[in-house]
Amino acid sequence: MVTQQPVRLPEDTFIKVQKTLMNMPKDQVMKKFMELKGRCNCPKCPTYTSCAKNAMEGLFCGYGASFHCISEQKGCICTTCPVAKELGLGHAVFCQMGSEKSQRYDALMRA
């Protein structure tokens, strides 16, 4: 029987943050996400819509793409966001492309 070794990803800032979050109780994770959402740039982005505001969408880098409010790209400021820098994010356009985690997974699947 052949045993497959687990895939080991390089431990960049994002991976370290994810591991920390996975080891926290759910209520602390939610508290951390609310703190990050309070500092995120999404509401200042030219692509952000009044629909997204009314739906209280934001922190797309963590929660994923807009459910139904953002369909047109009018610019992207993800790379200037203090949250993106703190979390070590390497992707952008989270409101349409999905969270950092999902974009990394998609990139692995294309490789």
C-alpha positions in Angstrom: 0.0 0.0 0.0 1.4 3.4 -1.0 0.9 6.2 1.5 0.6 9.6 0.1 2.5 12.4 1.9 0.5 15.5 2.7 1.2 18.6 0.5 3.2 21.2 2.4 2.7 24.7 1.4 5.3 27.4 2.0 4.6 29.1 5.3 4.0 32.7 4.3 2.1 35.3 6.4 -1.3 34.2 5.1 -0.7 30.5 5.9 0.4 31.4 9.4 -2.7 33.6 10.0 -4.9 30.8 8.7 -3.3 28.3 11.1 -3.8 30.7 14.0 -7.4 31.2 13.2 -8.0 27.5 12.9 -6.8 27.1 16.5 -9.0 29.8 17.9 -12.5 29.3 19.3 -15.3 30.3 16.8 -16.3 33.3 18.9 -12.8 34.7 18.8 -12.5 34.1 15.1 -15.8 36.0 14.5 -14.5 38.8 16.8 -11.2 39.0 14.8 -13.2 39.1 11.5 -15.4 42.0 12.8 -12.2 43.9 13.8 -10.7 43.3 10.4 -13.9 44.3 8.7 -13.8 47.6 10.6 -10.4 48.4 9.0 -11.0 47.1 5.5 -11.0 49.3 2.4 -13.9 47.7 0.6 -16.4 50.5 1.2 -13.9 53.0 -0.3 -13.4 51.0 -3.5 -14.8 52.4 -6.8 -16.3 48.9 -7.5 -18.2 48.9 -4.1 -21.9 49.5 -4.7 -24.8 50.8 -2.6 -26.2 47.3 -2.8 -23.1 45.9 -1.2 -23.3 48.6 1.5 -27.0 47.9 2.2 -26.3 44.1 2.3 -23.4 44.9 4.7 -21.0 43.1 2.5 -17.2 43.7 2.9 -14.0 42.0 3.8 -14.3 40.1 0.6 -10.7 38.9 1.0 -11.9 36.8 4.0 -15.6 36.2 3.3 -15.5 35.7 -0.5 -17.0 37.3 -3.5 -20.1 39.5 -3.4 -23.2 37.4 -3.4 -25.2 39.5 -5.8 -24.2 43.2 -5.5 -21.0 43.6 -7.4 -21.0 42.6 -11.1 -18.9 45.4 -12.7 -15.3 46.1 -12.1 -14.6 49.8 -11.8 -11.2 49.6 -10.2 -9.5 47.8 -7.4 -7.8 49.1 -4.2 -7.3 45.7 -2.6 -3.5 45.9 -2.7 -3.6 49.2 -0.7 -5.7 47.8 2.0 -4.1 47.6 5.5 -6.0 44.3 6.1 -4.5 42.8 2.9 -1.0 43.8 4.1 -1.5 42.5 7.6 -2.8 39.1 6.4 -0.1 38.7 3.7 -2.6 38.6 0.8 -1.2 38.1 -2.7 -4.4 38.3 -4.8 -6.9 41.1 -5.4 -10.4 41.7 -6.8 -11.8 39.7 -4.0 -15.3 41.1 -4.4 -15.6 39.3 -7.7 -12.8 36.6 -7.7 -13.4 35.3 -4.1 -11.4 35.2 -0.9 -7.6 34.8 -0.8 -8.1 31.2 0.3 -10.3 30.4 -2.7 -8.1 32.2 -5.2 -5.0 30.3 -3.8 -6.9 27.0 -4.2 -7.9 27.8 -7.7 -4.3 28.7 -8.6 -3.1 25.3 -7.2 -5.7 23.5 -9.3 -4.6 25.3 -12.4 -0.9 24.4 -11.8 
